Amino acid sequence: MYFVMFVKDNGIRLKVIDLPTTMMDLPKEQDWVFEMVNNILIEVLGTIAEQERATIRKRQAEGIAAARQNGKKLGRPALEFPPNWNEVYSSWKNGEITAKTAMERTNTKRTSFYKLVNMTN
């Protein structure tokens, strides 16, 4: 309900283009009508948004479960050692080449290279 309090405290008036009654300007003595309409709109639209988000999450979970049931592997692919890893790693470990050169020769990025180094040790 923080949003409702924020709207009230800052004197924000909600206008929805598809709802012509929210676009009207009423005299100052009828401000309570705008406040009431604002509160109702915020509550209704907020409830609809929450329900839609819950539906999306449910469908997403069902899709993930169905994919796993069908044997689909989700997520990032597992890191594999390049074919020339042993020779390049040995050269790097012995100080013959720099880490940057080793990354270029193995065609790996910095984080992947050091993950492979940790997996080797």
Biopython code that builds the backbone (N, CA, C, O; Angstrom):
import numpy as np
from Bio.PDB.StructureBuilder import StructureBuilder

atoms = [
    (1, "MET", "N", (0.802, -1.183, 0.000)),
    (1, "MET", "CA", (0.000, 0.000, 0.000)),
    (1, "MET", "C", (0.855, 1.261, 0.000)),
    (1, "MET", "O", (0.327, 2.371, 0.070)),
    (2, "TYR", "N", (2.152, 1.098, -0.077)),
    (2, "TYR", "CA", (3.059, 2.252, -0.108)),
    (2, "TYR", "C", (2.747, 3.141, -1.301)),
    (2, "TYR", "O", (2.806, 4.366, -1.194)),
    (3, "PHE", "N", (2.416, 2.536, -2.434)),
    (3, "PHE", "CA", (2.142, 3.297, -3.650)),
    (3, "PHE", "C", (0.921, 4.194, -3.459)),
    (3, "PHE", "O", (0.939, 5.352, -3.877)),
    (4, "VAL", "N", (-0.128, 3.683, -2.842)),
    (4, "VAL", "CA", (-1.341, 4.465, -2.607)),
    (4, "VAL", "C", (-1.020, 5.666, -1.719)),
    (4, "VAL", "O", (-1.475, 6.778, -1.989)),
    (5, "MET", "N", (-0.244, 5.446, -0.667)),
    (5, "MET", "CA", (0.143, 6.549, 0.227)),
    (5, "MET", "C", (1.000, 7.572, -0.520)),
    (5, "MET", "O", (0.840, 8.777, -0.327)),
    (6, "PHE", "N", (1.900, 7.096, -1.365)),
    (6, "PHE", "CA", (2.753, 7.992, -2.151)),
    (6, "PHE", "C", (1.904, 8.868, -3.063)),
    (6, "PHE", "O", (2.123, 10.076, -3.155)),
    (7, "VAL", "N", (0.935, 8.254, -3.736)),
    (7, "VAL", "CA", (0.043, 8.997, -4.635)),
    (7, "VAL", "C", (-0.742, 10.046, -3.854)),
    (7, "VAL", "O", (-0.861, 11.187, -4.299)),
    (8, "LYS", "N", (-1.274, 9.672, -2.706)),
    (8, "LYS", "CA", (-2.054, 10.615, -1.886)),
    (8, "LYS", "C", (-1.181, 11.754, -1.368)),
    (8, "LYS", "O", (-1.556, 12.922, -1.465)),
    (9, "ASP", "N", (-0.011, 11.412, -0.815)),
    (9, "ASP", "CA", (0.863, 12.416, -0.211)),
    (9, "ASP", "C", (1.375, 13.435, -1.227)),
    (9, "ASP", "O", (1.623, 14.590, -0.880)),
    (10, "ASN", "N", (1.531, 13.014, -2.466)),
    (10, "ASN", "CA", (2.076, 13.908, -3.490)),
    (10, "ASN", "C", (0.996, 14.531, -4.373)),
    (10, "ASN", "O", (1.306, 15.209, -5.352)),
    (11, "GLY", "N", (-0.257, 14.302, -4.029)),
    (11, "GLY", "CA", (-1.356, 14.915, -4.764)),
    (11, "GLY", "C", (-1.417, 14.489, -6.227)),
    (11, "GLY", "O", (-1.794, 15.281, -7.090)),
    (12, "ILE", "N", (-1.052, 13.262, -6.501)),
    (12, "ILE", "CA", (-1.060, 12.754, -7.871)),
    (12, "ILE", "C", (-2.469, 12.310, -8.233)),
    (12, "ILE", "O", (-3.145, 11.637, -7.455)),
    (13, "ARG", "N", (-2.891, 12.692, -9.407)),
    (13, "ARG", "CA", (-4.208, 12.279, -9.892)),
    (13, "ARG", "C", (-4.016, 11.337, -11.063)),
    (13, "ARG", "O", (-3.347, 11.671, -12.041)),
    (14, "LEU", "N", (-4.597, 10.177, -10.958)),
    (14, "LEU", "CA", (-4.475, 9.151, -11.983)),
    (14, "LEU", "C", (-5.475, 9.415, -13.094)),
    (14, "LEU", "O", (-6.674, 9.538, -12.845)),
    (15, "LYS", "N", (-4.973, 9.501, -14.334)),
    (15, "LYS", "CA", (-5.845, 9.683, -15.498)),
    (15, "LYS", "C", (-5.588, 8.530, -16.448)),
    (15, "LYS", "O", (-4.451, 8.270, -16.843)),
    (16, "VAL", "N", (-6.671, 7.839, -16.812)),
    (16, "VAL", "CA", (-6.577, 6.721, -17.729)),
    (16, "VAL", "C", (-7.275, 7.143, -19.016)),
    (16, "VAL", "O", (-8.465, 7.459, -19.006)),
    (17, "ILE", "N", (-6.546, 7.149, -20.113)),
    (17, "ILE", "CA", (-7.075, 7.638, -21.384)),
    (17, "ILE", "C", (-8.311, 6.847, -21.810)),
    (17, "ILE", "O", (-9.248, 7.417, -22.368)),
    (18, "ASP", "N", (-8.318, 5.555, -21.556)),
    (18, "ASP", "CA", (-9.450, 4.712, -21.952)),
    (18, "ASP", "C", (-10.684, 4.905, -21.066)),
    (18, "ASP", "O", (-11.763, 4.410, -21.391)),
    (19, "LEU", "N", (-10.530, 5.615, -19.959)),
    (19, "LEU", "CA", (-11.659, 5.888, -19.063)),
    (19, "LEU", "C", (-11.938, 7.391, -19.064)),
    (19, "LEU", "O", (-11.304, 8.137, -18.318)),
    (20, "PRO", "N", (-12.864, 7.833, -19.880)),
    (20, "PRO", "CA", (-13.119, 9.274, -20.022)),
    (20, "PRO", "C", (-13.479, 9.982, -18.722)),
    (20, "PRO", "O", (-13.187, 11.168, -18.571)),
    (21, "THR", "N", (-14.103, 9.286, -17.788)),
    (21, "THR", "CA", (-14.479, 9.938, -16.536)),
    (21, "THR", "C", (-13.274, 10.376, -15.724)),
    (21, "THR", "O", (-13.376, 11.297, -14.913)),
    (22, "THR", "N", (-12.135, 9.733, -15.931)),
    (22, "THR", "CA", (-10.924, 10.149, -15.213)),
    (22, "THR", "C", (-10.278, 11.365, -15.855)),
    (22, "THR", "O", (-9.400, 11.983, -15.253)),
    (23, "MET", "N", (-10.690, 11.718, -17.051)),
    (23, "MET", "CA", (-10.097, 12.847, -17.773)),
    (23, "MET", "C", (-10.828, 14.162, -17.480)),
    (23, "MET", "O", (-10.336, 15.231, -17.841)),
    (24, "MET", "N", (-11.990, 14.097, -16.835)),
    (24, "MET", "CA", (-12.784, 15.301, -16.562)),
    (24, "MET", "C", (-12.163, 16.109, -15.438)),
    (24, "MET", "O", (-11.492, 15.574, -14.555)),
    (25, "ASP", "N", (-12.405, 17.420, -15.495)),
    (25, "ASP", "CA", (-12.003, 18.307, -14.407)),
    (25, "ASP", "C", (-13.251, 18.755, -13.662)),
    (25, "ASP", "O", (-14.170, 19.325, -14.250)),
    (26, "LEU", "N", (-13.271, 18.491, -12.368)),
    (26, "LEU", "CA", (-14.405, 18.879, -11.536)),
    (26, "LEU", "C", (-13.999, 20.065, -10.669)),
    (26, "LEU", "O", (-12.810, 20.316, -10.471)),
    (27, "PRO", "N", (-14.979, 20.789, -10.157)),
    (27, "PRO", "CA", (-14.665, 21.919, -9.270)),
    (27, "PRO", "C", (-13.924, 21.454, -8.009)),
    (27, "PRO", "O", (-14.002, 20.290, -7.616)),
    (28, "LYS", "N", (-13.210, 22.391, -7.392)),
    (28, "LYS", "CA", (-12.389, 22.096, -6.208)),
    (28, "LYS", "C", (-13.189, 21.467, -5.072)),
    (28, "LYS", "O", (-12.669, 20.621, -4.345)),
    (29, "GLU", "N", (-14.439, 21.869, -4.913)),
    (29, "GLU", "CA", (-15.222, 21.332, -3.796)),
    (29, "GLU", "C", (-15.569, 19.859, -3.988)),
    (29, "GLU", "O", (-16.090, 19.223, -3.071)),
    (30, "GLN", "N", (-15.288, 19.313, -5.165)),
    (30, "GLN", "CA", (-15.570, 17.890, -5.411)),
    (30, "GLN", "C", (-14.281, 17.065, -5.526)),
    (30, "GLN", "O", (-14.268, 16.015, -6.167)),
    (31, "ASP", "N", (-13.209, 17.542, -4.907)),
    (31, "ASP", "CA", (-11.929, 16.817, -4.925)),
    (31, "ASP", "C", (-12.053, 15.429, -4.317)),
    (31, "ASP", "O", (-11.331, 14.508, -4.700)),
    (32, "TRP", "N", (-12.957, 15.284, -3.383)),
    (32, "TRP", "CA", (-13.125, 13.970, -2.760)),
    (32, "TRP", "C", (-13.528, 12.918, -3.789)),
    (32, "TRP", "O", (-13.221, 11.737, -3.622)),
    (33, "VAL", "N", (-14.214, 13.339, -4.851)),
    (33, "VAL", "CA", (-14.602, 12.405, -5.915)),
    (33, "VAL", "C", (-13.353, 11.898, -6.624)),
    (33, "VAL", "O", (-13.217, 10.698, -6.864)),
    (34, "PHE", "N", (-12.436, 12.810, -6.961)),
    (34, "PHE", "CA", (-11.185, 12.410, -7.615)),
    (34, "PHE", "C", (-10.373, 11.481, -6.729)),
    (34, "PHE", "O", (-9.799, 10.497, -7.194)),
    (35, "GLU", "N", (-10.336, 11.810, -5.449)),
    (35, "GLU", "CA", (-9.576, 10.974, -4.517)),
    (35, "GLU", "C", (-10.166, 9.575, -4.445)),
    (35, "GLU", "O", (-9.435, 8.585, -4.425)),
    (36, "MET", "N", (-11.484, 9.500, -4.405)),
    (36, "MET", "CA", (-12.150, 8.208, -4.349)),
    (36, "MET", "C", (-11.894, 7.411, -5.639)),
    (36, "MET", "O", (-11.594, 6.218, -5.583)),
    (37, "VAL", "N", (-12.014, 8.067, -6.788)),
    (37, "VAL", "CA", (-11.782, 7.403, -8.069)),
    (37, "VAL", "C", (-10.323, 6.955, -8.173)),
    (37, "VAL", "O", (-10.034, 5.849, -8.629)),
    (38, "ASN", "N", (-9.413, 7.826, -7.746)),
    (38, "ASN", "CA", (-7.981, 7.469, -7.753)),
    (38, "ASN", "C", (-7.733, 6.218, -6.930)),
    (38, "ASN", "O", (-7.068, 5.287, -7.386)),
    (39, "ASN", "N", (-8.269, 6.197, -5.714)),
    (39, "ASN", "CA", (-8.057, 5.044, -4.839)),
    (39, "ASN", "C", (-8.618, 3.772, -5.443)),
    (39, "ASN", "O", (-7.979, 2.721, -5.397)),
    (40, "ILE", "N", (-9.804, 3.866, -6.007)),
    (40, "ILE", "CA", (-10.417, 2.684, -6.612)),
    (40, "ILE", "C", (-9.594, 2.210, -7.803)),
    (40, "ILE", "O", (-9.334, 1.015, -7.944)),
    (41, "LEU", "N", (-9.182, 3.147, -8.666)),
    (41, "LEU", "CA", (-8.382, 2.773, -9.841)),
    (41, "LEU", "C", (-7.060, 2.122, -9.442)),
    (41, "LEU", "O", (-6.658, 1.110, -10.017)),
    (42, "ILE", "N", (-6.402, 2.698, -8.472)),
    (42, "ILE", "CA", (-5.114, 2.148, -8.031)),
    (42, "ILE", "C", (-5.304, 0.742, -7.478)),
    (42, "ILE", "O", (-4.527, -0.163, -7.783)),
    (43, "GLU", "N", (-6.334, 0.564, -6.669)),
    (43, "GLU", "CA", (-6.603, -0.756, -6.102)),
    (43, "GLU", "C", (-6.916, -1.778, -7.190)),
    (43, "GLU", "O", (-6.373, -2.882, -7.190)),
    (44, "VAL", "N", (-7.793, -1.402, -8.113)),
    (44, "VAL", "CA", (-8.203, -2.337, -9.170)),
    (44, "VAL", "C", (-7.033, -2.660, -10.088)),
    (44, "VAL", "O", (-6.757, -3.829, -10.360)),
    (45, "LEU", "N", (-6.346, -1.627, -10.566)),
    (45, "LEU", "CA", (-5.222, -1.862, -11.480)),
    (45, "LEU", "C", (-4.081, -2.616, -10.789)),
    (45, "LEU", "O", (-3.422, -3.457, -11.402)),
    (46, "GLY", "N", (-3.856, -2.309, -9.516)),
    (46, "GLY", "CA", (-2.831, -3.031, -8.764)),
    (46, "GLY", "C", (-3.171, -4.505, -8.601)),
    (46, "GLY", "O", (-2.310, -5.373, -8.743)),
    (47, "THR", "N", (-4.426, -4.774, -8.305)),
    (47, "THR", "CA", (-4.878, -6.161, -8.157)),
    (47, "THR", "C", (-4.755, -6.922, -9.468)),
    (47, "THR", "O", (-4.311, -8.070, -9.490)),
    (48, "ILE", "N", (-5.150, -6.279, -10.555)),
    (48, "ILE", "CA", (-5.032, -6.919, -11.874)),
    (48, "ILE", "C", (-3.564, -7.199, -12.199)),
    (48, "ILE", "O", (-3.235, -8.272, -12.705)),
    (49, "ALA", "N", (-2.688, -6.245, -11.914)),
    (49, "ALA", "CA", (-1.265, -6.428, -12.195)),
    (49, "ALA", "C", (-0.682, -7.579, -11.371)),
    (49, "ALA", "O", (0.090, -8.386, -11.889)),
    (50, "GLU", "N", (-1.049, -7.655, -10.099)),
    (50, "GLU", "CA", (-0.566, -8.750, -9.250)),
    (50, "GLU", "C", (-1.048, -10.099, -9.766)),
    (50, "GLU", "O", (-0.281, -11.062, -9.813)),
    (51, "GLN", "N", (-2.313, -10.168, -10.151)),
    (51, "GLN", "CA", (-2.871, -11.417, -10.670)),
    (51, "GLN", "C", (-2.175, -11.823, -11.966)),
    (51, "GLN", "O", (-1.866, -12.997, -12.169)),
    (52, "GLU", "N", (-1.932, -10.854, -12.833)),
    (52, "GLU", "CA", (-1.257, -11.143, -14.103)),
    (52, "GLU", "C", (0.162, -11.649, -13.853)),
    (52, "GLU", "O", (0.618, -12.578, -14.520)),
    (53, "ARG", "N", (0.852, -11.047, -12.902)),
    (53, "ARG", "CA", (2.216, -11.479, -12.574)),
    (53, "ARG", "C", (2.212, -12.896, -12.011)),
    (53, "ARG", "O", (3.089, -13.696, -12.338)),
    (54, "ALA", "N", (1.233, -13.211, -11.169)),
    (54, "ALA", "CA", (1.128, -14.568, -10.620)),
    (54, "ALA", "C", (0.850, -15.575, -11.729)),
    (54, "ALA", "O", (1.399, -16.677, -11.720)),
    (55, "THR", "N", (0.003, -15.204, -12.681)),
    (55, "THR", "CA", (-0.298, -16.086, -13.810)),
    (55, "THR", "C", (0.942, -16.322, -14.659)),
    (55, "THR", "O", (1.201, -17.446, -15.089)),
    (56, "ILE", "N", (1.701, -15.271, -14.897)),
    (56, "ILE", "CA", (2.931, -15.401, -15.688)),
    (56, "ILE", "C", (3.915, -16.333, -14.994)),
    (56, "ILE", "O", (4.506, -17.205, -15.630)),
    (57, "ARG", "N", (4.087, -16.149, -13.695)),
    (57, "ARG", "CA", (5.013, -17.021, -12.945)),
    (57, "ARG", "C", (4.564, -18.478, -12.975)),
    (57, "ARG", "O", (5.384, -19.385, -13.115)),
    (58, "LYS", "N", (3.269, -18.696, -12.843)),
    (58, "LYS", "CA", (2.734, -20.063, -12.868)),
    (58, "LYS", "C", (2.998, -20.701, -14.228)),
    (58, "LYS", "O", (3.462, -21.839, -14.304)),
    (59, "ARG", "N", (2.705, -19.972, -15.295)),
    (59, "ARG", "CA", (2.940, -20.507, -16.640)),
    (59, "ARG", "C", (4.419, -20.765, -16.891)),
    (59, "ARG", "O", (4.786, -21.756, -17.521)),
    (60, "GLN", "N", (5.262, -19.868, -16.396)),
    (60, "GLN", "CA", (6.706, -20.050, -16.557)),
    (60, "GLN", "C", (7.165, -21.315, -15.835)),
    (60, "GLN", "O", (7.940, -22.097, -16.386)),
    (61, "ALA", "N", (6.695, -21.517, -14.609)),
    (61, "ALA", "CA", (7.061, -22.715, -13.848)),
    (61, "ALA", "C", (6.573, -23.977, -14.544)),
    (61, "ALA", "O", (7.278, -24.985, -14.578)),
    (62, "GLU", "N", (5.359, -23.921, -15.102)),
    (62, "GLU", "CA", (4.838, -25.082, -15.831)),
    (62, "GLU", "C", (5.674, -25.371, -17.066)),
    (62, "GLU", "O", (5.940, -26.532, -17.376)),
    (63, "GLY", "N", (6.092, -24.327, -17.774)),
    (63, "GLY", "CA", (6.929, -24.499, -18.967)),
    (63, "GLY", "C", (8.283, -25.091, -18.630)),
    (63, "GLY", "O", (8.781, -25.961, -19.344)),
    (64, "ILE", "N", (8.878, -24.623, -17.547)),
    (64, "ILE", "CA", (10.177, -25.155, -17.114)),
    (64, "ILE", "C", (10.035, -26.618, -16.711)),
    (64, "ILE", "O", (10.877, -27.444, -17.066)),
    (65, "ALA", "N", (8.973, -26.946, -15.971)),
    (65, "ALA", "CA", (8.745, -28.335, -15.552)),
    (65, "ALA", "C", (8.540, -29.234, -16.766)),
    (65, "ALA", "O", (9.073, -30.343, -16.809)),
    (66, "ALA", "N", (7.773, -28.770, -17.753)),
    (66, "ALA", "CA", (7.535, -29.567, -18.958)),
    (66, "ALA", "C", (8.827, -29.768, -19.741)),
    (66, "ALA", "O", (9.074, -30.855, -20.261)),
    (67, "ALA", "N", (9.648, -28.732, -19.826)),
    (67, "ALA", "CA", (10.923, -28.846, -20.543)),
    (67, "ALA", "C", (11.840, -29.855, -19.852)),
    (67, "ALA", "O", (12.478, -30.673, -20.515)),
    (68, "ARG", "N", (11.906, -29.797, -18.529)),
    (68, "ARG", "CA", (12.747, -30.741, -17.784)),
    (68, "ARG", "C", (12.234, -32.165, -17.937)),
    (68, "ARG", "O", (13.014, -33.113, -18.042)),
    (69, "GLN", "N", (10.914, -32.302, -17.949)),
    (69, "GLN", "CA", (10.321, -33.628, -18.104)),
    (69, "GLN", "C", (10.662, -34.221, -19.470)),
    (69, "GLN", "O", (10.803, -35.437, -19.606)),
    (70, "ASN", "N", (10.792, -33.368, -20.471)),
    (70, "ASN", "CA", (11.144, -33.816, -21.816)),
    (70, "ASN", "C", (12.655, -33.961, -22.011)),
    (70, "ASN", "O", (13.121, -34.208, -23.124)),
    (71, "GLY", "N", (13.416, -33.806, -20.925)),
    (71, "GLY", "CA", (14.851, -34.007, -20.999)),
    (71, "GLY", "C", (15.642, -32.801, -21.447)),
    (71, "GLY", "O", (16.834, -32.923, -21.731)),
    (72, "LYS", "N", (15.018, -31.640, -21.521)),
    (72, "LYS", "CA", (15.702, -30.426, -21.940)),
    (72, "LYS", "C", (16.561, -29.910, -20.800)),
    (72, "LYS", "O", (16.090, -29.773, -19.670)),
    (73, "LYS", "N", (17.826, -29.622, -21.098)),
    (73, "LYS", "CA", (18.722, -29.070, -20.087)),
    (73, "LYS", "C", (18.620, -27.559, -20.144)),
    (73, "LYS", "O", (18.819, -26.954, -21.197)),
    (74, "LEU", "N", (18.311, -26.951, -19.013)),
    (74, "LEU", "CA", (18.140, -25.504, -18.941)),
    (74, "LEU", "C", (19.357, -24.853, -18.316)),
    (74, "LEU", "O", (20.103, -25.488, -17.571)),
    (75, "GLY", "N", (19.548, -23.605, -18.619)),
    (75, "GLY", "CA", (20.641, -22.845, -18.030)),
    (75, "GLY", "C", (21.846, -22.778, -18.942)),
    (75, "GLY", "O", (21.807, -23.213, -20.093)),
    (76, "ARG", "N", (22.892, -22.236, -18.412)),
    (76, "ARG", "CA", (24.130, -22.046, -19.155)),
    (76, "ARG", "C", (24.796, -23.390, -19.413)),
    (76, "ARG", "O", (24.802, -24.254, -18.536)),
    (77, "PRO", "N", (25.364, -23.579, -20.619)),
    (77, "PRO", "CA", (26.063, -24.846, -20.892)),
    (77, "PRO", "C", (27.266, -25.021, -19.963)),
    (77, "PRO", "O", (27.887, -24.045, -19.543)),
    (78, "ALA", "N", (27.576, -26.259, -19.657)),
    (78, "ALA", "CA", (28.716, -26.554, -18.785)),
    (78, "ALA", "C", (30.014, -26.142, -19.468)),
    (78, "ALA", "O", (30.158, -26.265, -20.685)),
    (79, "LEU", "N", (30.944, -25.656, -18.678)),
    (79, "LEU", "CA", (32.243, -25.229, -19.184)),
    (79, "LEU", "C", (33.093, -26.457, -19.519)),
    (79, "LEU", "O", (33.242, -27.367, -18.703)),
    (80, "GLU", "N", (33.643, -26.465, -20.725)),
    (80, "GLU", "CA", (34.460, -27.601, -21.162)),
    (80, "GLU", "C", (35.885, -27.143, -21.437)),
    (80, "GLU", "O", (36.124, -25.994, -21.807)),
    (81, "PHE", "N", (36.825, -28.064, -21.249)),
    (81, "PHE", "CA", (38.218, -27.758, -21.529)),
    (81, "PHE", "C", (38.455, -27.720, -23.038)),
    (81, "PHE", "O", (38.002, -28.613, -23.754)),
    (82, "PRO", "N", (39.160, -26.696, -23.528)),
    (82, "PRO", "CA", (39.493, -26.660, -24.956)),
    (82, "PRO", "C", (40.445, -27.801, -25.296)),
    (82, "PRO", "O", (41.140, -28.297, -24.409)),
    (83, "PRO", "N", (40.495, -28.233, -26.559)),
    (83, "PRO", "CA", (41.353, -29.361, -26.945)),
    (83, "PRO", "C", (42.838, -29.128, -26.634)),
    (83, "PRO", "O", (43.549, -30.076, -26.301)),
    (84, "ASN", "N", (43.309, -27.888, -26.738)),
    (84, "ASN", "CA", (44.727, -27.600, -26.506)),
    (84, "ASN", "C", (44.995, -27.117, -25.083)),
    (84, "ASN", "O", (46.028, -26.496, -24.834)),
    (85, "TRP", "N", (44.099, -27.385, -24.159)),
    (85, "TRP", "CA", (44.213, -26.860, -22.802)),
    (85, "TRP", "C", (45.496, -27.292, -22.098)),
    (85, "TRP", "O", (46.184, -26.458, -21.509)),
    (86, "ASN", "N", (45.826, -28.572, -22.150)),
    (86, "ASN", "CA", (46.975, -29.074, -21.385)),
    (86, "ASN", "C", (48.274, -28.396, -21.786)),
    (86, "ASN", "O", (49.053, -27.999, -20.920)),
    (87, "GLU", "N", (48.523, -28.256, -23.080)),
    (87, "GLU", "CA", (49.785, -27.642, -23.512)),
    (87, "GLU", "C", (49.817, -26.145, -23.217)),
    (87, "GLU", "O", (50.845, -25.621, -22.789)),
    (88, "VAL", "N", (48.705, -25.458, -23.440)),
    (88, "VAL", "CA", (48.668, -24.015, -23.164)),
    (88, "VAL", "C", (48.740, -23.767, -21.666)),
    (88, "VAL", "O", (49.430, -22.848, -21.227)),
    (89, "TYR", "N", (48.046, -24.563, -20.882)),
    (89, "TYR", "CA", (48.072, -24.410, -19.429)),
    (89, "TYR", "C", (49.489, -24.624, -18.901)),
    (89, "TYR", "O", (49.958, -23.869, -18.049)),
    (90, "SER", "N", (50.161, -25.639, -19.400)),
    (90, "SER", "CA", (51.541, -25.907, -18.959)),
    (90, "SER", "C", (52.451, -24.737, -19.289)),
    (90, "SER", "O", (53.265, -24.327, -18.462)),
    (91, "SER", "N", (52.317, -24.197, -20.496)),
    (91, "SER", "CA", (53.146, -23.052, -20.894)),
    (91, "SER", "C", (52.870, -21.848, -20.001)),
    (91, "SER", "O", (53.796, -21.143, -19.600)),
    (92, "TRP", "N", (51.618, -21.615, -19.696)),
    (92, "TRP", "CA", (51.259, -20.488, -18.835)),
    (92, "TRP", "C", (51.764, -20.709, -17.413)),
    (92, "TRP", "O", (52.298, -19.791, -16.790)),
    (93, "LYS", "N", (51.596, -21.918, -16.906)),
    (93, "LYS", "CA", (52.001, -22.240, -15.536)),
    (93, "LYS", "C", (53.520, -22.106, -15.369)),
    (93, "LYS", "O", (54.001, -21.701, -14.311)),
    (94, "ASN", "N", (54.271, -22.452, -16.429)),
    (94, "ASN", "CA", (55.734, -22.371, -16.374)),
    (94, "ASN", "C", (56.242, -20.959, -16.638)),
    (94, "ASN", "O", (57.447, -20.715, -16.573)),
    (95, "GLY", "N", (55.331, -20.019, -16.938)),
    (95, "GLY", "CA", (55.739, -18.636, -17.155)),
    (95, "GLY", "C", (56.231, -18.358, -18.564)),
    (95, "GLY", "O", (56.809, -17.300, -18.814)),
    (96, "GLU", "N", (56.017, -19.277, -19.482)),
    (96, "GLU", "CA", (56.470, -19.093, -20.860)),
    (96, "GLU", "C", (55.565, -18.141, -21.638)),
    (96, "GLU", "O", (56.027, -17.454, -22.550)),
    (97, "ILE", "N", (54.286, -18.095, -21.286)),
    (97, "ILE", "CA", (53.340, -17.192, -21.938)),
    (97, "ILE", "C", (52.520, -16.481, -20.870)),
    (97, "ILE", "O", (52.436, -16.940, -19.731)),
    (98, "THR", "N", (51.926, -15.373, -21.241)),
    (98, "THR", "CA", (51.082, -14.625, -20.299)),
    (98, "THR", "C", (49.682, -15.242, -20.273)),
    (98, "THR", "O", (49.315, -16.041, -21.135)),
    (99, "ALA", "N", (48.930, -14.851, -19.276)),
    (99, "ALA", "CA", (47.555, -15.336, -19.168)),
    (99, "ALA", "C", (46.733, -14.858, -20.361)),
    (99, "ALA", "O", (45.875, -15.582, -20.867)),
    (100, "LYS", "N", (47.002, -13.636, -20.801)),
    (100, "LYS", "CA", (46.263, -13.100, -21.943)),
    (100, "LYS", "C", (46.525, -13.930, -23.198)),
    (100, "LYS", "O", (45.601, -14.222, -23.957)),
    (101, "THR", "N", (47.768, -14.303, -23.413)),
    (101, "THR", "CA", (48.111, -15.139, -24.561)),
    (101, "THR", "C", (47.456, -16.511, -24.436)),
    (101, "THR", "O", (46.966, -17.066, -25.420)),
    (102, "ALA", "N", (47.450, -17.046, -23.230)),
    (102, "ALA", "CA", (46.818, -18.352, -23.001)),
    (102, "ALA", "C", (45.320, -18.278, -23.289)),
    (102, "ALA", "O", (44.746, -19.203, -23.863)),
    (103, "MET", "N", (44.697, -17.178, -22.890)),
    (103, "MET", "CA", (43.260, -16.999, -23.160)),
    (103, "MET", "C", (43.005, -16.919, -24.660)),
    (103, "MET", "O", (42.028, -17.476, -25.161)),
    (104, "GLU", "N", (43.879, -16.230, -25.368)),
    (104, "GLU", "CA", (43.718, -16.118, -26.826)),
    (104, "GLU", "C", (43.898, -17.476, -27.498)),
    (104, "GLU", "O", (43.140, -17.827, -28.402)),
    (105, "ARG", "N", (44.895, -18.239, -27.061)),
    (105, "ARG", "CA", (45.162, -19.541, -27.679)),
    (105, "ARG", "C", (44.064, -20.564, -27.392)),
    (105, "ARG", "O", (43.775, -21.428, -28.220)),
    (106, "THR", "N", (43.459, -20.456, -26.216)),
    (106, "THR", "CA", (42.388, -21.399, -25.872)),
    (106, "THR", "C", (41.010, -20.859, -26.254)),
    (106, "THR", "O", (39.996, -21.544, -26.118)),
    (107, "ASN", "N", (41.000, -19.618, -26.732)),
    (107, "ASN", "CA", (39.754, -18.956, -27.136)),
    (107, "ASN", "C", (38.742, -18.929, -25.986)),
    (107, "ASN", "O", (37.573, -19.275, -26.154)),
    (108, "THR", "N", (39.233, -18.504, -24.805)),
    (108, "THR", "CA", (38.374, -18.394, -23.627)),
    (108, "THR", "C", (38.407, -16.965, -23.113)),
    (108, "THR", "O", (39.355, -16.221, -23.364)),
    (109, "LYS", "N", (37.375, -16.600, -22.402)),
    (109, "LYS", "CA", (37.339, -15.295, -21.753)),
    (109, "LYS", "C", (38.024, -15.419, -20.404)),
    (109, "LYS", "O", (38.289, -16.523, -19.928)),
    (110, "ARG", "N", (38.306, -14.280, -19.796)),
    (110, "ARG", "CA", (39.062, -14.236, -18.539)),
    (110, "ARG", "C", (38.423, -15.115, -17.451)),
    (110, "ARG", "O", (39.096, -15.952, -16.848)),
    (111, "THR", "N", (37.121, -14.917, -17.206)),
    (111, "THR", "CA", (36.476, -15.685, -16.130)),
    (111, "THR", "C", (36.476, -17.181, -16.435)),
    (111, "THR", "O", (36.694, -18.002, -15.544)),
    (112, "SER", "N", (36.229, -17.529, -17.698)),
    (112, "SER", "CA", (36.226, -18.951, -18.069)),
    (112, "SER", "C", (37.626, -19.539, -17.921)),
    (112, "SER", "O", (37.787, -20.667, -17.454)),
    (113, "PHE", "N", (38.623, -18.781, -18.316)),
    (113, "PHE", "CA", (40.002, -19.262, -18.205)),
    (113, "PHE", "C", (40.352, -19.588, -16.755)),
    (113, "PHE", "O", (40.884, -20.660, -16.465)),
    (114, "TYR", "N", (40.056, -18.674, -15.859)),
    (114, "TYR", "CA", (40.418, -18.902, -14.461)),
    (114, "TYR", "C", (39.542, -19.972, -13.800)),
    (114, "TYR", "O", (39.997, -20.650, -12.879)),
    (115, "LYS", "N", (38.304, -20.132, -14.250)),
    (115, "LYS", "CA", (37.500, -21.256, -13.763)),
    (115, "LYS", "C", (38.138, -22.582, -14.178)),
    (115, "LYS", "O", (38.196, -23.525, -13.390)),
    (116, "LEU", "N", (38.617, -22.644, -15.426)),
    (116, "LEU", "CA", (39.286, -23.864, -15.902)),
    (116, "LEU", "C", (40.572, -24.092, -15.129)),
    (116, "LEU", "O", (40.909, -25.234, -14.816)),
    (117, "VAL", "N", (41.293, -23.031, -14.817)),
    (117, "VAL", "CA", (42.524, -23.161, -14.016)),
    (117, "VAL", "C", (42.189, -23.758, -12.660)),
    (117, "VAL", "O", (42.882, -24.661, -12.194)),
    (118, "ASN", "N", (41.122, -23.259, -12.013)),
    (118, "ASN", "CA", (40.719, -23.800, -10.706)),
    (118, "ASN", "C", (40.255, -25.248, -10.803)),
    (118, "ASN", "O", (40.465, -26.037, -9.882)),
    (119, "MET", "N", (39.623, -25.591, -11.921)),
    (119, "MET", "CA", (39.182, -26.972, -12.106)),
    (119, "MET", "C", (40.378, -27.900, -12.341)),
    (119, "MET", "O", (40.307, -29.090, -12.034)),
    (120, "THR", "N", (41.475, -27.360, -12.884)),
    (120, "THR", "CA", (42.674, -28.156, -13.150)),
    (120, "THR", "C", (43.428, -28.464, -11.861)),
    (120, "THR", "O", (43.991, -29.547, -11.708)),
    (121, "ASN", "N", (43.436, -27.511, -10.939)),
    (121, "ASN", "CA", (44.192, -27.676, -9.688)),
    (121, "ASN", "C", (43.544, -28.662, -8.768)),
    (121, "ASN", "O", (44.053, -28.914, -7.676)),
]
sb = StructureBuilder()
sb.init_structure("model")
sb.init_model(0)
sb.init_chain("A")
sb.init_seg("    ")
for serial, (resi, resn, name, xyz) in enumerate(atoms, 1):
    if name == "N":
        sb.init_residue(resn, " ", resi, " ")
    sb.init_atom(name, np.array(xyz, "f"), 0.0, 1.0, " ", f" {name:<3s}", serial, name[0])
structure = sb.get_structure()
